Amino acid sequence: MGSRRGVDSGDPWSGMGESEKSQPRIEVVYARRRSSQEDPQLQRSQDVNRERRLGPAVRPRKKNSFTRSLTTRGRTSVVIVGGVDYLPKPKQREAKKKPKQSKQKTRQDPPDFSKEMAYFKEVDSYELLEESPSPKKYSTWATGTENDPIVIPDLASILERWLISRKLTYSCGPSRGLLPRIAETPVMPLQPMCIPEERTLRHTSAATASSKFVADRRTPVPIELVDIDSPVRRVSSTFVADSRPPVHIVLEDVDSPSEGASSNIVADRRASVPIGSVNIDSSVEKSSENHVRVKVENDVDESLEQAIKKLSLTSSSTCDHRSAFEELLLVCNQSCPSSMSEVFSQYCDMNSIVKIGEGTYGEAFKAGASVCKIVPVDGDLLVNGEVQKRSEEVLEEVLLSFTLNSLRQEGRANCGCKIFIETKDIRLCQGTYDASLIRAWEDWDAKHGSENDHPKEFSEDQCYVVFVLADGGRDLESFVLLNFDEARSLLVQVTAALAVAEVACEFEHRDLHWGNVLLVRNESTKMEFKLEGRKICGKTFGISVSIIDFTLSRINSGEAILFLDLSLDPALFEGPKSDRQSETYRKMKEITEDCWESRHQRTTKDERDLRSLKKRMQSYDSAKDALSDPFFTDLLEKE
Ligand SMILES: Nc1ncnc2c1ncn2[C@@H]1O[C@H](COP(=O)(O)OP(=O)(O)OP(=O)(O)O)[C@@H](O)[C@H]1O
């Protein structure tokens, strides 16, 4: 489809480029270190890693396939902050192709499926030569109905905290006066789901009347109020602070005649604990109908909030590494990094940890019902021959994951699905690898032969981001579909997920190779999703699909557009010719014209071309005839 772009002056592609350029300001926020250019040794090891990414066909030996880090080198994280009305006009758009990927990531000794693999390889290579620029893969979901606001309270607060911290970081200049304050203080008013502004608890005459509010870590308001049957009541409130920044807890006697006056306050405490509980105790005079109000507030004073609002992102131009780390802490709701065992022990017995997979950066471990993917960040140590990810890079993925999580919420009015992997939590850790993790890593290595470096190399200072995910099963690369129904089920689930996310938040995965599609066989017969307000039920034939790895993805969270600027990673587009994944990256570059912040859609011209192709196809007598159609001209090279 050579005429796809820029052929005539009315080419909708160029038009779209123009209109996208006039969108809200664009900032290059983070630039990935590119030390390989200066360091030939690093360049060599990265070249080796590049070869790891693609499969056995192009991977002559261990650590020598097209790198798994292909997608991450030289990236730049970018955010565009737009107004609420930024959402583009309804248009039809294309879905990205699924590139081929081959990574050695298996959970058990795989049975011998070499025959099946050979078959699919053949199919793949055939398609690569034969297919048009994927008309059959361009989904035709029409966009354009009103979207659900993607910002649910929790997500809003996460993004807001992030944006605020960025404003503070970038706008305060050298003085950085506000940054320490925001780092010490949560932005509680912005997270109404997290902490109710107040709870009113009623005393009873019972000696141990108590009220307990149990909530998860993101709504950590377990407050226990106990009155003791004595002339003076003892009131205590326990606030379970799980890695939460400081809070201000006030107990107030609301029945006192001077309600609201400071004398009503029976206990007042500012508390800051990384993990644990805060108790405040006090005495309250007994009266028949005594109410005590427990207020949990943030410590950000109004003037600070006003100041924050006035700050502008436009003055930001640089990002220092420390502040990005602080942003990550804020987004993860932590005041300081945890240890690995603190995080893992929340999900499982440490001795039960099993490694289940690995990527260039990520080591995936099964922890109870969850999967924890550990990604080292910010250290100087090369990991698997790669420069470690920087906080700022991981931050983009963290925010994106939270945004996609919001699609899982029940009761979304317009769009929703549960096919993107559930991100249960994200935590920042520091220290050496825990002994149980080392044991699990070595077990996996003994069975499967890890391509990654031994994690014992990490020092006490090393930091990591731990993605706590639902267990999505095995990746498509190692999963064997048993019949055509399972294959259809896989395709419809992936397509439905992309359609939902594309309509809801202009999502483009941009790296949907078969290592990033997980499957599990179960009793399920159907899966529900909602697209443009319509509930749709898809048949699953006992297969549940999850999409993972949003490192390269692009999304409009409602508050910001998050994406990586792949134009700074030319090597990404230099993979082997005729390799499906490499070709797909190149196609993406062609379609985006290296403008990665925009969403990209099938154009009217493309649709016209496809429609006329369809008509012409009906008139051909044979496939041989059809192959001479002009639609294919630039796709076929005669030798
Ligand atoms: N939620 C999950 N459930 C089950 N397995 C998972 C999950 N997340 C990751 N894995 C396993 O771990 C592997 C590595 O994860 P992932 O691809 O996210 O890491 P990565 O370092 O980002 O990879 P890449 O090399 O593509 O950058 C996956 O291919 C998969 O086998």
The ligand as an ORCA input file, in Angstrom:
! r2SCAN-3c Opt
* xyz 0 1
  N       1.351    -11.082     35.303
  C       2.078    -12.082     34.872
  N       1.624    -13.351     34.956
  C       2.370    -14.391     34.528
  N       3.594    -14.253     33.994
  C       4.098    -13.023     33.877
  C       3.390    -11.878     34.307
  N       4.130    -10.790     34.054
  C       5.266    -11.227     33.506
  N       5.268    -12.573     33.397
  C       6.321    -13.417     32.840
  O       7.561    -12.745     32.931
  C       8.065    -12.462     31.628
  C       8.774    -11.132     31.644
  O       7.831    -10.112     31.865
  P       7.837     -8.793     30.983
  O       7.776     -9.163     29.539
  O       6.792     -7.911     31.493
  O       9.300     -8.269     31.374
  P      10.149     -7.163     30.641
  O      11.486     -7.079     31.282
  O       9.336     -5.930     30.565
  O      10.288     -7.827     29.221
  P      10.912     -7.184     27.913
  O      12.114     -8.017     27.632
  O       9.808     -7.366     26.902
  O      11.245     -5.761     28.193
  C       6.831    -12.534     30.719
  O       7.151    -12.849     29.392
  C       6.021    -13.645     31.375
  O       6.528    -14.913     31.026
*
